Amino acid sequence: MSAAASFFWVVAATKVLLSVPIQIGAARKRTPERLKMALGQRKDDWLAMAVMVVALVCDEYPLTGWMYLKIKSAMYELFGVTPNVAGWTYLFGTVLLAWLVQRTMLRLRCIQSR
């Protein structure tokens, strides 16, 4: 596993673990405010899950060099070998998950201050 993949999964695990207190807090105290936070958190969790599934699929099926293998013609001269899709997925996925972790931390701070 590459360093980018390891860092991605560490951020993903952090996102999952930080989401748990918000959902448990909303289940214990069913105030409209906490339920609204839990609903927003659930939407963020679905987005995080989609990013993780895309990362798993891209890591399982690396799409490097497919244009060269499919079209051995002038297209190769124009575009060359395609970039590593799994690497870009980890990069953008890590940035997106870090943003979602920040949103989760803000929600946790809001819950703890009340």
Backbone bond lengths (Angstrom), bond angles and torsions (degrees), N, CA, C in turn:
res aa  C-N    CA-C-N  psi(-1)  N-CA   C-N-CA  omega(-1)  CA-C   N-CA-C  phi
1 M - - - 1.446 - - 1.527 108.17 -
2 S 1.306 115.63 134.68 1.458 120.23 -178.25 1.525 111.02 -76.45
3 A 1.318 115.48 167.61 1.463 120.42 178.86 1.526 110.66 -65.18
4 A 1.339 117.18 -37.68 1.464 120.73 178.60 1.520 110.91 -63.93
5 A 1.322 116.41 -41.63 1.465 120.13 179.01 1.523 110.66 -66.71
6 S 1.322 117.13 -42.15 1.465 120.24 178.75 1.523 111.41 -61.79
7 F 1.328 116.67 -44.34 1.461 120.38 179.26 1.526 110.91 -64.66
8 F 1.323 117.19 -40.73 1.468 121.36 176.92 1.519 110.74 -57.13
9 W 1.337 117.31 -46.85 1.462 120.01 -176.33 1.520 111.89 -72.86
10 V 1.325 118.06 -27.94 1.470 120.24 173.92 1.523 109.92 -66.57
11 V 1.331 116.85 -44.38 1.467 120.44 178.12 1.525 110.38 -65.40
12 A 1.329 117.61 -38.95 1.464 121.17 178.35 1.531 111.16 -64.23
13 A 1.322 116.86 -42.80 1.472 119.98 178.48 1.527 110.75 -65.15
14 T 1.319 116.97 -38.34 1.461 121.12 176.66 1.517 110.23 -61.45
15 K 1.313 116.59 -42.87 1.467 121.34 178.99 1.521 110.71 -60.31
16 V 1.301 117.13 -45.53 1.467 121.30 -178.90 1.521 110.61 -65.07
17 L 1.322 117.36 -45.66 1.462 120.41 -177.31 1.528 112.72 -67.81
18 L 1.324 117.46 -33.09 1.456 119.77 178.73 1.530 112.45 -75.45
19 S 1.310 117.74 -20.91 1.465 120.85 179.96 1.521 112.90 -74.98
20 V 1.299 116.88 -25.87 1.464 121.25 -174.74 1.530 112.83 -60.74
21 P 1.332 121.28 -48.09 1.472 119.40 -178.65 1.527 113.82 -61.21
22 I 1.316 117.36 -31.61 1.461 119.73 179.30 1.524 110.28 -67.35
23 Q 1.303 116.78 -44.53 1.464 120.03 -179.67 1.531 111.59 -68.20
24 I 1.327 116.45 -39.76 1.470 119.54 178.11 1.520 110.54 -66.68
25 G 1.326 117.17 -42.04 1.467 120.63 178.20 1.516 112.49 -62.08
26 A 1.320 116.68 -37.98 1.470 120.21 178.28 1.525 111.16 -69.59
27 A 1.334 116.54 -33.06 1.462 119.39 178.73 1.527 111.46 -72.46
28 R 1.325 117.05 -33.63 1.473 120.20 -179.46 1.522 112.01 -75.43
29 K 1.320 116.40 -49.71 1.467 121.30 179.77 1.517 107.86 -112.35
30 R 1.277 115.74 102.60 1.460 120.56 -175.11 1.528 111.74 -87.54
31 T 1.305 116.47 57.83 1.460 120.73 175.37 1.525 108.77 -84.18
32 P 1.313 117.94 154.10 1.471 119.23 179.62 1.533 113.13 -58.41
33 E 1.312 116.02 -35.14 1.465 120.14 179.82 1.526 111.41 -65.45
34 R 1.327 116.33 -46.32 1.475 119.67 -179.97 1.521 111.81 -68.69
35 L 1.317 116.38 -36.24 1.462 118.97 177.74 1.533 110.85 -66.13
36 K 1.325 116.92 -35.96 1.462 120.56 176.87 1.528 110.48 -65.91
37 M 1.334 116.41 -41.63 1.472 119.78 176.80 1.522 111.09 -63.65
38 A 1.329 115.86 -41.19 1.466 119.54 -179.74 1.523 111.05 -65.65
39 L 1.331 117.46 -36.50 1.459 120.33 177.98 1.530 110.44 -65.81
40 G 1.332 117.14 -44.04 1.465 120.08 176.41 1.515 111.95 -63.22
41 Q 1.325 116.22 -38.23 1.468 120.65 178.37 1.518 110.27 -66.28
42 R 1.316 116.57 -39.02 1.461 119.84 179.85 1.527 110.49 -63.31
43 K 1.336 117.06 -39.32 1.468 119.87 177.01 1.524 110.71 -64.01
44 D 1.324 116.91 -41.61 1.468 120.63 176.38 1.521 111.13 -62.98
45 D 1.335 116.37 -38.25 1.463 120.28 179.46 1.528 111.56 -65.50
46 W 1.323 117.47 -38.22 1.462 120.07 177.10 1.527 110.77 -64.52
47 L 1.329 116.81 -40.80 1.464 120.47 177.02 1.524 110.76 -63.22
48 A 1.337 116.62 -43.25 1.466 120.62 178.27 1.524 111.00 -62.64
49 M 1.331 116.46 -40.07 1.454 119.68 178.97 1.531 110.85 -63.84
50 A 1.333 116.92 -40.62 1.465 120.25 178.83 1.527 110.70 -63.25
51 V 1.328 117.26 -40.30 1.467 121.06 178.27 1.527 110.01 -63.50
52 M 1.329 117.18 -41.62 1.468 120.50 -179.92 1.529 111.47 -66.28
53 V 1.335 117.54 -38.22 1.469 120.33 178.48 1.526 110.27 -66.49
54 V 1.333 117.08 -42.12 1.466 120.34 177.36 1.530 110.07 -61.39
55 A 1.327 117.03 -40.79 1.468 120.08 178.66 1.525 111.03 -63.75
56 L 1.321 116.63 -41.08 1.469 119.30 178.12 1.525 111.48 -63.62
57 V 1.321 116.70 -43.35 1.467 120.22 -178.90 1.529 110.59 -66.72
58 C 1.328 117.07 -44.74 1.466 119.75 -179.55 1.521 111.93 -67.59
59 D 1.314 117.33 -31.45 1.458 119.72 178.57 1.524 110.74 -74.51
60 E 1.316 116.88 -33.72 1.460 120.93 -179.71 1.530 111.44 -72.97
61 Y 1.312 116.90 -36.46 1.457 121.99 -178.08 1.523 109.49 -121.09
62 P 1.321 118.63 82.75 1.468 119.42 -179.67 1.526 109.98 -64.50
63 L 1.320 115.43 131.63 1.457 120.62 -175.16 1.519 111.59 -104.11
64 T 1.306 117.40 35.29 1.463 119.70 -179.30 1.519 109.67 -83.43
65 G 1.296 115.18 134.08 1.445 120.51 172.62 1.509 116.56 75.73
66 W 1.307 118.85 13.69 1.459 119.30 -176.69 1.529 112.47 -66.35
67 M 1.334 117.25 -32.05 1.461 118.92 -178.61 1.530 110.50 -67.11
68 Y 1.315 116.17 -38.48 1.462 119.96 179.07 1.524 110.47 -66.13
69 L 1.314 116.56 -39.06 1.460 119.76 -177.75 1.524 111.82 -73.28
70 K 1.308 117.85 -34.32 1.468 120.99 -177.39 1.528 112.42 -82.81
71 I 1.300 116.63 -42.73 1.465 120.63 -172.52 1.524 108.87 -122.72
72 K 1.290 118.10 95.47 1.467 120.90 179.06 1.523 108.00 -93.44
73 S 1.303 114.40 69.41 1.467 118.63 -176.14 1.526 109.25 -145.52
74 A 1.302 115.66 -150.74 1.458 121.62 -178.19 1.522 112.30 -65.95
75 M 1.331 117.96 -22.70 1.460 120.88 178.06 1.527 110.43 -61.17
76 Y 1.326 116.97 -37.17 1.462 120.02 178.63 1.523 110.60 -63.52
77 E 1.309 116.49 -39.93 1.459 119.96 179.44 1.520 111.45 -66.23
78 L 1.341 116.36 -32.84 1.461 119.95 179.99 1.529 112.52 -76.45
79 F 1.321 116.98 -46.21 1.462 120.61 -170.72 1.521 114.87 -108.76
80 G 1.299 118.22 -22.48 1.462 120.32 -177.83 1.523 111.21 71.67
81 V 1.302 115.34 -160.04 1.467 121.00 179.98 1.520 108.41 -82.44
82 T 1.302 116.02 137.63 1.466 120.00 -178.79 1.528 110.35 -68.19
83 P 1.331 117.67 154.54 1.461 120.06 179.98 1.526 111.52 -71.64
84 N 1.304 115.37 165.45 1.447 121.99 -179.58 1.533 109.34 -71.84
85 V 1.311 116.66 108.64 1.461 121.64 -176.17 1.530 110.68 -67.32
86 A 1.317 117.80 -36.33 1.461 120.16 -179.78 1.532 110.55 -63.32
87 G 1.306 117.41 -40.51 1.465 120.44 178.89 1.515 112.17 -63.52
88 W 1.337 116.57 -43.96 1.469 120.22 177.61 1.522 110.90 -66.16
89 T 1.317 116.61 -36.24 1.470 119.88 178.07 1.520 110.13 -63.29
90 Y 1.331 117.12 -43.29 1.464 119.42 178.11 1.517 111.41 -64.50
91 L 1.318 117.09 -39.25 1.459 120.27 -179.89 1.527 111.42 -63.81
92 F 1.326 116.88 -55.50 1.461 119.99 -178.47 1.527 111.58 -68.38
93 G 1.325 116.94 -34.94 1.468 120.19 177.55 1.518 111.95 -65.01
94 T 1.326 117.39 -39.56 1.461 120.76 178.78 1.525 110.60 -65.40
95 V 1.324 116.54 -41.57 1.466 119.78 178.49 1.520 110.23 -63.88
96 L 1.321 117.36 -44.90 1.465 121.01 179.90 1.520 111.23 -64.55
97 L 1.318 117.61 -43.45 1.466 120.36 179.60 1.527 111.18 -67.28
98 A 1.311 118.09 -35.34 1.467 120.10 176.93 1.531 110.23 -64.05
99 W 1.318 116.69 -38.98 1.470 120.47 175.90 1.527 110.81 -64.15
100 L 1.333 117.19 -40.80 1.461 120.37 177.83 1.533 111.58 -67.56
101 V 1.331 117.75 -34.66 1.466 120.95 175.46 1.525 109.55 -63.95
102 Q 1.317 116.76 -40.39 1.466 119.87 178.29 1.534 110.56 -62.35
103 R 1.322 117.68 -42.84 1.470 120.77 178.04 1.526 110.86 -63.32
104 T 1.315 116.99 -38.66 1.463 120.80 178.35 1.521 110.63 -65.67
105 M 1.326 117.02 -41.66 1.464 120.41 178.23 1.534 110.99 -62.23
106 L 1.316 117.60 -38.82 1.463 120.46 177.01 1.528 111.19 -63.30
107 R 1.311 116.61 -40.94 1.468 120.12 177.53 1.523 110.98 -65.23
108 L 1.331 116.87 -40.77 1.462 119.72 178.48 1.525 111.79 -63.98
109 R 1.323 116.82 -41.35 1.465 120.15 177.11 1.522 111.23 -62.76
110 C 1.317 116.16 -39.06 1.464 120.91 179.14 1.529 110.80 -64.98
111 I 1.305 117.21 -39.90 1.473 121.33 179.23 1.530 109.98 -69.42
112 Q 1.314 118.19 -41.87 1.457 121.44 -176.86 1.533 112.07 -70.84
113 S 1.321 117.26 -27.19 1.470 119.11 -179.16 1.531 112.34 -77.81
114 R 1.318 117.12 -12.77 1.480 119.70 -179.21 1.476 112.75 -103.74
